[in-house]
Amino acid sequence: MTTQLTQDEYRDRMRRLHPKRATPRAPHRLSGRLTRRVPVLPRAAVLCAAFAVSVPAWLPPLVLLAVPESVGGTLLWPLLVTSAICLLFLLLPEIAHYGSRPGPVVLIVLGGLYLFFGAAVTFHTSVLIERGRWADVVVVSRGEPTSRGTPHCALREVGTAPGVRPLETTLSDCPLRPGDHARVFADPSDDAGARLNRPENVSPERELTYLSAASIATGAVSGALSGYRRRRALGLLGAEAGLAEERYGRVRRGD
């Protein structure tokens, strides 16, 4: 027969697991059964579960890199938003709730930031390589960043034949001023912003995307391992602790 931890014993151990804050709020409505039962699982199962939970956070941007540019334009934002939601509201709360040290959590956060950047830049570069062309343009307007960021310009093609719709696009990190003329490499469909130079390859950004995905997966597994070791040292593993976590749930600092 399993002996149940008392509420005071459970709260004391959870305070030591999370000494500087309340027990992080795990997304029980999304994965309550998994979260509640994790203390019962052996280490191998915990690590596999952590990797599985990380997959929706890093896989969508990699899917974006595998589909044709014509399809990627439609999927770009839905896939990036899906990835961000899974990262912020599923993976990070689960890892923090389980008792990970700060290092793996930081690894996941940094991986997420560079993953989104790398995937977006890789896609836009691929679009320009696939169907971009040189265009003579005039700067219509220039937007200045309100805080951090770079100025961007709205461009319109000049010198087009009568009856031909001029290309309209944007240029990030723009050094030009309204009224300036320039020659840019741009996508006629405007799925990607223009550039002053023709891109030759997408290797750096693509590699950054893959490394960022690996960083998220590594952070998830190492975070689960860190939490597993800390919970084992505090007696927060096994059926007894699992039943206590299911019964008592989140521990606040004032409890």
Secondary structure by P-SEA (a helix, b strand, c coil): cbbbbcaaaaaaaaaaaccccccccccccccaaaaaacccccaaaaaaaaaaaaccccaaaaaaaaccaaaaaaaaaaaaaaaaaaacccaaaaaaaacccaaaaaaaaaaaaaaaaaaaaaaaaaaaacbbbbbbbbbcbbbbbccbbbbbbbbbbccccccccccccccccccccccbbbbbbccccccbbbbccccccaaaaaaaaaaaaaaaaaaaaaaaaaaaaaaaaaccccaaaaaaaaacccccccc
